[in-house]
Amino acid sequence: MKSEIHEFGKMIDGILSGLDGITAEDVDIEGKSIRYYRGSFWTQKQRQGNSLHEISYRACFKPQLPDFFIRKLTDKNSTVFDPFNGRGTTVVQSAILGRKSVGIDVNPISEVLTLPRIDIPKIDEIFERLDSISVDKQETADIDLGMFFHEKTISEILSLKNYLVERYESRKEDNIDKWIRMVSTSRLTGHSSGFFSVYSLPPNQAASKEDQLRINEKLKQKPEYRDTKKIIKKKTNSLLRDVNQPGIRARINSTGLHSKVTTFDCTKASLLVNPETIDLTVTSPPFLDVVQYAKDNWLRCWFNGIDVDKVEKNIFTTSNVESWLKFIETVFKELYIITKKGGHVAFEVGEVRKGRINLDEYILKKGIVTGFEVVCVFINDHIFTKTSNIWGVKNSKLGTNSNRIILMRKA
Ligand SMILES: C[S@@+](CC[C@H](N)C(=O)[O-])C[C@H]1O[C@@H](n2cnc3c(N)ncnc32)[C@H](O)[C@@H]1O
């Protein structure tokens, strides 16, 4: 390892100011000295995320991650981008900080989960609308959902689903309906009485019908009635816990008005986003062979009338490093086109295959090939309490986790 005066020294000093215990190491990658910083950049306890983020989605990142880069690398006139929007962590955090943004994802559930949180209705409007939705007790589902829900709960879910379809098709759907859609979607299945279902997998990971039958048998459980409107109201209150202070909702909504969230393939991002208009991208790609976004979202797709097979075809998944890197290169080419000169990309790399593959090095090279300069790599370490749920048995122990983020810049 060699230590050199780094060309981005001054800028990095600014990024690291106020942080303790950060270590640095220079790694030689193909003749280039790349500085790796390691420490706790954004996971200190005092930096809790806003309650508005509390919607689960597979492989989402903590809001503290985009928060860190948005604060350090943008100002109120900047535009932030996430090509792999997921639950919308980057977009929502941008709105909280008063930065407009663009978020795209091929999974339409991403849009469902993100849009209402940058165009937030008032609580009493949500409750009033919810109370006005009538429940048709005769409703029966087109698929068997009896392993997840009590029959009375199914009637309520179907009434909500039909109401939302009707509002959408008659072009009457407003931000209040979208809020109800988002909260219902996020409450379908989970592992507490705060969800519509009997005990199931965590909410970002719908069990298949067969798996749910096995869970029910193992836990000797059967679905009990859940009051869906009560659950939606409770979740609404908790999501809006940090948003109700005067001014916050207004700031988020006025920023949201100038932001864009849509279902789109990021390998064609430059068809949607104008060249050289993005100041900062904060993102994490679909990781190698670990997450099946479409399968995990089948019930959420059903509720929203989305064809899960179509989604599956569009979402990029592979366990082959070569084709994954080719995909990343295509995305970087698009990012290069739409990034302003002097703009940045903070790209989170998953730790896959127990560290056997050094993805950051491969990605760094792809960044350089597409024209970006590599500023540095951040390795954020944090200690957490790991809870593994194995068929209902909770096992809490301390664990460590680390995110690797490559910071690149367009000269
Ligand atoms: C790791 S997740 C992103 C999570 C996000 N950072 C969050 O906090 O929720 C990766 C996302 O990439 C999306 N995706 C996969 N292929 C895509 C493509 N070609 N274009 C856009 N999004 C894609 C998946 O649907 C998934 O939502």
The ligand as an SDF file (V2000), in Angstrom:
LIG
                    3D

 27 29  0  0  0  0  0  0  0  0999 V2000
  -30.9690   -2.7210   -4.1540 C   0  0  0  0  0  0  0  0  0  0  0  0
  -32.5470   -2.2820   -4.7710 S   0  0  0  0  0  0  0  0  0  0  0  0
  -32.5620   -0.5610   -4.5040 C   0  0  0  0  0  0  0  0  0  0  0  0
  -33.0740   -0.2170   -3.1460 C   0  0  0  0  0  0  0  0  0  0  0  0
  -33.1400    1.2690   -2.8840 C   0  0  0  0  0  0  0  0  0  0  0  0
  -31.8110    1.8340   -2.7160 N   0  0  0  0  0  0  0  0  0  0  0  0
  -33.9680    1.5050   -1.6250 C   0  0  0  0  0  0  0  0  0  0  0  0
  -33.4420    2.0710   -0.6480 O   0  0  0  0  0  0  0  0  0  0  0  0
  -35.1150    1.0700   -1.6070 O   0  0  0  0  0  0  0  0  0  0  0  0
  -32.3540   -2.4320   -6.5030 C   0  0  0  0  0  0  0  0  0  0  0  0
  -33.5570   -2.0260   -7.3380 C   0  0  0  0  0  0  0  0  0  0  0  0
  -33.1770   -2.0730   -8.7100 O   0  0  0  0  0  0  0  0  0  0  0  0
  -34.3620   -2.3070   -9.4650 C   0  0  0  0  0  0  0  0  0  0  0  0
  -33.9710   -2.6470  -10.8510 N   0  0  0  0  0  0  0  0  0  0  0  0
  -33.4940   -3.8090  -11.3470 C   0  0  0  0  0  0  0  0  0  0  0  0
  -33.2140   -3.6930  -12.6640 N   0  0  0  0  0  0  0  0  0  0  0  0
  -33.4950   -2.4020  -13.0110 C   0  0  0  0  0  0  0  0  0  0  0  0
  -33.4030   -1.6480  -14.2210 C   0  0  0  0  0  0  0  0  0  0  0  0
  -32.9590   -2.2030  -15.3600 N   0  0  0  0  0  0  0  0  0  0  0  0
  -33.7930   -0.3370  -14.2010 N   0  0  0  0  0  0  0  0  0  0  0  0
  -34.2530    0.2310  -13.0580 C   0  0  0  0  0  0  0  0  0  0  0  0
  -34.3670   -0.4420  -11.8800 N   0  0  0  0  0  0  0  0  0  0  0  0
  -33.9980   -1.7310  -11.8590 C   0  0  0  0  0  0  0  0  0  0  0  0
  -35.0800   -3.3770   -8.6740 C   0  0  0  0  0  0  0  0  0  0  0  0
  -36.4470   -3.4130   -8.9990 O   0  0  0  0  0  0  0  0  0  0  0  0
  -34.8040   -2.8900   -7.2390 C   0  0  0  0  0  0  0  0  0  0  0  0
  -35.8740   -2.0980   -6.7950 O   0  0  0  0  0  0  0  0  0  0  0  0
  1  2  1  0
  2  3  1  0
  2 10  1  0
  3  4  1  0
  4  5  1  0
  5  6  1  0
  5  7  1  0
  7  8  2  0
  7  9  1  0
 10 11  1  0
 11 12  1  0
 11 26  1  0
 12 13  1  0
 13 14  1  0
 13 24  1  0
 14 15  1  0
 14 23  1  0
 15 16  2  0
 16 17  1  0
 17 18  1  0
 17 23  2  0
 18 19  1  0
 18 20  2  0
 20 21  1  0
 21 22  2  0
 22 23  1  0
 24 25  1  0
 24 26  1  0
 26 27  1  0
M  CHG  2   2   1   9  -1
M  END
$$$$
